[in-house]
């Protein structure tokens, strides 16, 4: 079985301590109108009202039974909202918005293909961005626009996000930012770095940790700040609230560490003959496999698990940089 992603030797330290830009071509929807806030508030698991304007919020759009359809980032500005999701989620997101939002209250404009999204990763990313942008860097969960750079939008990562800042703009605006970012001492990279940042941060990915049967609490939405239990009703809210107040999920997203970089020949996690979970994403880096998997909730954190004849152990999320061999 092939590895999902592999980092070059020594690159993990650069990813965690340095400044890296990864550019994606996401699904992008602009939502405006007199009822945009109320309509989106009735769809997203998280609260859009309390953070106010110029804010960034993570959440999910659910089925009526509480399963995740898409896990978007939502930017709120005075003129409206921008919803960002993985490109693979475009059809499902477009269909859900078309079905759920009345055009006279919340007009949807599909900007997919017209915008690029840059994720700025690493402890030094904000400082390099400040050099590249002339000093403008948003705080956590805040949004600013740079009129001197064509209206480029910058949004600071929320406290538990696997990135420091995201930048949204046209292809040319993002390319120009990338050039300035490199001149400021940053570097550009690809999908492996973004995937590694998500795994180390304990952040689920649509199509890997999240599928059509996933509930928010199964993929750490409480820990990630992706769900509000005080905002009122939204689609799927009854299931999510019932789990939170009256019960629990049977499986949850956990980090697991395996020694050695060889691919796992089997993704099923076992204790003895009993299946207790499955590995969803594996990153090879500096002699280890850092993985995210869904496992039984009741497992003892100190227990040894097996996958493909290899021993692994549960680790806390987000992953301690020292565990990854990266010092201060």
N, C-alpha and C positions, 0 to 999 in steps of 0.2 A: 504494500500500500504506500503510495507516494506521500511525501510531506506536503502539508498545505503551504507552508512558507519556510524559508531558511534565510538567516542573516549571515553575512560574512563574519569571519573571526574578528572579535574585538568591536564589532559594530554596535553591540547592545549599549555600551557605554556612551557612544556618540548619540544614539537615539534618546537615551534618558537624560544626558547632561547637556547635549548640544542643542542645535537649532536646525530643524528639518522641515521642509515644505513638501507636501504630497498633494497633487492636484487631481480632482475627480470631475467627471461629467455627470452631475446628479439630476434627479427629477426635481424641478423647481416650479412651484405654483404660487402666483400672487393672488391674494384674496382681499378685495376691497368692497366697501359699501356700508350703508348705515347699520346693517345687522351682522357685519363680519365678526365682531367680537363675540356677540351672543351665540352665533351659530357655531363658531369654532370652540367656544367654551362648552358647548353641548356635545362635542365630539372628542376632544383631547382628554386623556387621563389626567393631565396636569392643569394647574390653574394659570390662566393667561391674564386675569384681572389684577391680582395682587402685585406682580412684578412691575406693572405699569408700562408706559411707552419706552421704546428703545431698550428692549430686553430680549433675551434669548432663553427659550424654555425647551426642555426635552420631554417627550411623552409618547403616547401610542394612540392610534385610532383602532378601535376594537369592533368585533362582531357583536351582535346583541347578546351572545353567550359569553362574552368577555375574552375571546381569543384575539391575539394581536394580528392586525392586517398589515400595518406599517408602523414604523417607529421614527417619526419625523422630529427634526429640530424645527421650531417655529420662532421666527423673528417678528417682533411686534414693533412697528413704528407708528407715527402719527397718521400716516396716509393709509395704513393697512398692515397686512401680514404677508410674510413670505414663508412658505412651507418647503422644507428641504428633506429629501429622502434619497435612498439609493436608487440608481437608475433602474435596477431590476424591479423596483416597486412602482414604477410609473404607471403601468396599466391599472393595477389595483387601486392606487391612490386617485387617479383620474376618475375612475368609475365611482368610487366612494364619494368624492367631492361633488361630482355631477348629480349623484342620486340624493345627496343629503343637503346641499346648499341651494336655497331658492335664489335665482339670479337677481331678483329685484332687491334682495337684502345683502347678498354676498356674491359679488361677481368674481369668477375664477378665470385667471389668465394663465395659460400654460407657457412658461418660459423655458421649458426643458430644451436643451440644445443651444440656447442663447446665453447661458450663464455657465461659469466654471466656479468650482468651490475648492479653495486651498485650505488644507489643514496644516497648522503650524504646531509642530511637536517639539518637546524637549524643554528642559529647564531654562535654557538660554534663548528660547524662541521670542519671548516678549521683548527682551533687550535688543535682539537683532532686528525685530520688527520696528522698534522705536527708531532705530537708525534709518531703516528703509522708508519709513513713513513720515519722517520729519518730526518724530516725537509722539505721534498719536497712537496710543494703545488702550483699548477698552478694558475696564475692570471685569471681574468674573460675572458672567451673565448679562453684561451691558453691551450695547450696540452703538457704534458711531459710523458716520459716513465721512469720506474724505473728498470734499469738492475739488480740491486741487489735483486729485488723481482720478477724475472722471466720475466721481460718485461711488467709488469703491466702498463697499461695506465691510466693516470689521466687527466681529462679535467675540467677546471674551468667553472662554469655556466656563461652564458652571463648575462648582467646587469639585465634583467627582469626575468630570469629563476627561477622556483620554487625550485631549489636545489642550493647548494653551489659548490659541486664538483661531477662529476661522475667518477666511476672507472670501467674499462673494462678489463677482463682477463679470464683465464680458471676458472673452478669451484674451483680448489684447490687454485689458486692465490687469488680469491675473498674470499674464506673461511679463508685463512691465514690473509688477510687484516682485515676481520671482527673480528678475534680473537685479533689482535693487537689494533684495534679500540676500542674494549671493554676494554682492559687493559689500554688504554689511557683515559678512562672515558666516552666513547661513549656507545650507546646502539643499539641493533638491533630491528627492528620492521617489520610490514607487510604492506599490501596493503592499509589499512585504513589511515595510516600516509602519504603515498605518495599521495593518493587521496585528503586528507585534504590540503596538501601543494599546490597542483594544484588548488584547489578551492579557497583557500585564496590568491593565487597569480594571480588568474584570467586566468589560463592557460587551454586551451581546451584539451579534451581527445578524441582520435579517438574511435568512437563507442558510444560516449555520446554526447558531444557538436558538434562533427564533424561527419557528415554522408555523403552519396554519393552525396548530393545536396548542400553541404556547400561551399561557396566562402571564400577565405582567409580573406577578410575584415569583414565578418560576425562573425569571432571568434578572433578579436583583433590582427590580424597579423601586422598591422601598429604599434600598441603599443608594441608588443612583439619583434619587430625587425626581423620579419620572412619573409619580402618581400623587394626587392630592386626595385626602379623605375628608376634606372640609369644604370643597368648592361647590358641591351640589351635584345634580344629575348629569350624566353623559351616557352615550351609548355603551352598554356593557358594564355600567357602574354597579349594578346590583350584584353581579358575580364577584367583582373585585372587592366590593365592600364586605360581602358575606365572608369571603376568605379571610379578610383582615380582622374583622371583629368577632367572628364566630368559629374560625377553623384555621387551617393551614394547608399549603400545597404539599404534595407527597415527594416532589423532587425539586431541586434547586440548582442554580449555576454555581460551580465551584472551580477553583484553580487546582491543577494537579501538576506535579513535577516528576519527570522521569530522567534518570541519569543516562547520558549518551545521546547522540543526535540521530541515531538510526531511526528510520520510520517505524511506526507501530504496525505490526502485521495484522492486528485486529483492534478495532476501536471499542469493542464492548468491554466494560469494566466489570470485574468479578471479584468476589471474596469467596475463596473456595470454589464451589460449583454454582454459586448464586450470582445472578446478574444484578448489579446494583446501579448501573448507569452506562453512559456512552460518551466518548470523547467527540467533541464537535469541531474544535480547531486546534492544530498543533503547530508550534513555532520552534524550529531548531536554532539554538543560539549558544555559542560558547560552551559546548559540551553537555547541554541539557535540552530536553524537550519541555517547553512551557506550554501547557494546554488548558483549554476551557472545556468542561464537560458538565452534563446534567447528571446528578447523582441523587440517591435517596437522601432525604432530608435528615433522617435519624442517625446517619453514620457517625461513629466516633471520629473526631478530627485526627486522632493519632493512628488510625488504622491503616494498614498497608493494603493497597488495591493492586490488581493485576490487569494488564491489557496486552494481548498478543505475546504472552510469556514474559513480559517485563513488569517489574515492580515500580509502583508509583505511590506518591503520598499527596494528601491534600495540603494545600498551602493557602494562606490568607490572601484576600483580595482587597485592594490592589496589591500586587506583588512588591514586597520590600526590595528596594534596589540592592541592598546588601546580599540578599538571597540570589539575585541575578549576577552577583560578582562585581557590582558597581558601587564603589565607595562614595564618600561625600564629594 
